[in-house]
Amino acid sequence: MKDLIDLFRGKADGKRAHELLKELTKYHRIQVTKGYDEALYFLKGYLEEYGIKAIVEEFEAGKKYWGYKTPTGWKAARAELWLDGEKGPVEKLADFTENPLSLIQRSYFKGELRSLDFEVVEKGESPEDYRGIALENKLVLTRGAPWRVRDLAVDKFGALGLLYYGVMDVEGLDRSSLREVRNYTAFWPTGGEKREAFGFALTAAQGEKLKELRGKARLSLKIDADYEHLDILDLYGKIQGDVDDEIILIAHLCHPRPGANDNASGAVSLVEAIRLLKKLIDEGTLKRPKRSISFLLVPEFTGSFAFLDRYYRKKRIVAGLNLDMVGEDQEKTGSTLRVIGLPVQLGGFEDALLYEILLNVSLNRGLKTCFSDFQGGSDHALFSDPTVGIPMPHLFQWPDLYYHTDHDTPEMVSPESLEVSIIIASTYLYYLATAGDSDYRDLESMFLKHLPERIEDHLKRLKGSEPPPSKEALNDYFLEYAKRSYYRALKSLGMKAKRGKRKNFLKMASVVIGDRLKNYEKHESQPFGWSSEVYRRLKRGPHFLRQRRHELSERDREELSQFILKRNRIRAANSLFFWLDGKRSLNEIARYLVSEGLFYRDDLEKILDISLKLGEIDRVSL
């Protein structure tokens, strides 16, 4: 593997990738828009200059794929917001043509409105926030989650639109100083909206100024934003191997201009890694791989759901890698380059391999690196879902001070970080594409080598969680992970292990786990008494219950909305659904959830009930 790294280190060019990124950030790449399509064809042309065939996969927009509701086409030609004076508009607050993030994406309105009043609803995420406030034909100034404020302010209480001046919290960073940035926001459709909506994204400074002017000032606006017929576009290609098994590299291409780190960095790293591999294979420096190496550029989640809906049973994708936010200049953004591991419910050796490569590539470069437990939020969550079963770790820089803001510019991207990502991706892809039975021992060793760090990261996150897991429960949890990883590695890569290998591997894993847990404070085992019921999932892929909230009663819809607003509860629900395999009882699953610090019994019971009503899961008769 080190020979591969040395080879790619001498060939990858971070400065070249950064120049390509600068070009890509000129496109406004919102999902299912002409700007996204133009960016996709730009990269298609770039790849084809180097002899790489790239196929544009088209999917009907607005449909459901594996139950996931995709957006229809959208366009915006103009959007301006003005503060009025005595004789009309005097101060421009937002202009889509100057800064596309100043419009809440997927706003819908065509026309001009003058002398509008507005009300301040600070959070606006609960019906109680609106008591005593008349909103009919007014705008709402808010810092609350735009999707939730839209549900209540627009659909329920008759407001015209939103003026959003929040900056989303990023765990591990203080963003209170970001007074002059605009946050990326959008109205993603569910099909249950009662009326169309529009809105503007303001800076925190502008929002505070308007708060002081409530009841004294008026606003005027002009918007030309509409829906249009467009298809969902993915870009797919493949370096053919000796067999049809594929190791796939994926990055989402979407997000607003400039969207440099999120995710032009992932897209250009993908393109450059594939270009480099193709060149070295064609010239004979690298032999043609056993497994094919494929790539996929998508609108986030939308394109992945559509692609797997069409090809899941037609293509044999055995492993992958997701590149999302990989180019950060760490000094400017406060980021750390990390491997997001595979979910325990799936297992695999691929994340350990990726982390081993990361450590070798980043050596002596001064980059902050770490290994992190599985978390969703990008396309790897779909592929690595146990119902899909394609191990796909995530290479990721986090946190990022300028995440989802208009300050995510090429200046925040480091050519060195891009180069590191290209080397890591190229090494990972080629290693897995050529791995044989003789490589199994190395993969196993990497897993055992990095298991302690995974356990340490996990224990850090558990601090303060209630109820605390017992040492026995944690031991069983990590042994379950080791078992699943062993079998997943054999299955996905088609490897063969010698007789008795499993027993020996689990014995070594048990020693590592016991050593890491020896100083863990002893807690009594919890008699949960949750339920002996067994559930199974009825659809492939992660659940996006927020898309279906309009199908619920008002009470259930409110409970679901409040649940979604709690970030840790979302992680708990995702983990719960990953464990629902039609075999384990809720009592057994509760033990695992406690070991993850994610057992919120009352809230999870509500989510199970809602999921049953929506037909996402059912009970299994044993």
JOBEL-V472902 format. One line per field, one symbol per residue. psi: psi as a letter, one per 40 degrees, with the letter a starting at -180 (. if undefined). A space follows every 10 residues. Layout:
psi = ???
This chain:
psi = ddddddddde digddddddd ddddeehhfi hfiddddddd dddddddddf fhhhhhhhih ieihhfehhi iiiiihdihi hihiadeahd hhdihdddhe eehhifihih ahhifiiiih gddfeiddee hehhehfiih hieihddddd ddddddeeid aihhfihhih heihedegef ihihiighie eehdiiiiii hiiddddddd ddehediiii ihhghiiihi ihhihiihhh adiehhhhhi iheiiihdfc dgfddddddd dddddddddd ddeediihid iihiihhihh dddddddddd ededigheia hhhhgeehhd ddefihhihh iiidediied dddddddddd deheeeihii hiihiaeadd dddehdedfh hgihhhhiih dehfieegid eehhdddddd dddddddddd dddehadeed ddddddddde dddddddddd deheihiiii dddddddddd dddddddddd ddefihiihe dddddddddd ddddddedeh hhiiihgdfc ieihiiieii iihgddeede eiiddddddd ddddehdddd ddddddddeg eedhiddddd ddddeeffhg dddddddddd dddefdiiih h.
